[in-house]
Amino acid sequence: MIGLLVLLAFAVWRYTASDLPNAFTTEFPSDLKVYLLGGEKVAHHQPLYEADLLPGLPFTYPPFAGVVFSWLAESTALGVAWKAASVLVLLLVVRAGTDRHALLLTAVFVLCLSPVQGTLYFGQINLLLMGLVCLDFLPRVKLPGIGVGLAAGIKLTPVFFVLLLIQQRRWGAVFIAAFTFLCTVATGFSEVTDAKHFWTDAIFATSRIGTDDNPGALSIRQVLARAGMDSPWLWLILAAAITALALIASRRAPAPLAASFIGTAACLVSPFSWYHHWVWIVPMLVYVYQRWGSLALALCMVPYAAANISAGLFTIPDVVFISMPVGFMLWYTLRSGHAHSSNRRHHRGRHSPDPRPLRSR
């Protein structure tokens, strides 16, 4: 606990000494404003994907997302409630991983992690979608795939979690997730005038989301592109390898850690990922804290430090940002595989159905 208090005090000091913008403002977040402008387009039966809704910011989510945002209206209260709901989801995800100092851990993550700060600052939907997906995996009474299906209907990346449902052999949940997703697609076609344009054209245009040379773009493909290795084949090979690693690592992992492995893998292999998409690193960091304590947590947070923390102190290469979860998944896979083999040998030694007879003297 003392270590967390030290981290928290350091973070507060860094924020008070920094002039950089942060999430602690009542100014209406820009990305949330884009969401609501998209909702207005849907409500007035206007094309959703025809033009930018703010300068340089088009609507990039599936049509169903526009339908959902048509139910909301811009207000200061909504901006505050959006951030508060995101922090509440973060707290619940932290509590799913540990009961030790969950409030303090959440405060540390809000202040120190760039994916969390970025999500709150821009009014992004990442944490809320993480909560929706986790309803299918973390509670004692789980949703049967509905969370994954709805989240994928709002933003395509969560469809990756169907792989985890398949690995867990939750075939009913796989079917319900697919059915729920198809229902969101059908709703989009019925309510959004240019839904067909999204599914046949806009979905393939990653340039609508951002450009590869932006340092905030942090999937494997973007990091390779900035390093001069923009090879589709290399990206596909690495994506396949990381997906396989995440699935293997999650086989014997506790539910929060398994979700973290699949979520971070989705960020890694996605054609385009912003740094604030990486909120799935949180359950992994909770595991680090629970197992090794505050110092290990602080070291693992360094690649994901918020700008207000890192400015003027250190700069971390992009390759470290994307490599840390891969290294962690590899370590966990080797560790859990070794432990499983040891347990099997121990089990056979104690309970062999055909023990060797004692030699008579």
Summary of the structure (lengths in Angstrom):
residues: 361
radius of gyration: 22.2
end to end distance: 60.1
largest distance: 94.5
contacts: 1153
relative contact order: 0.12
helix: 69%
strand: 2%
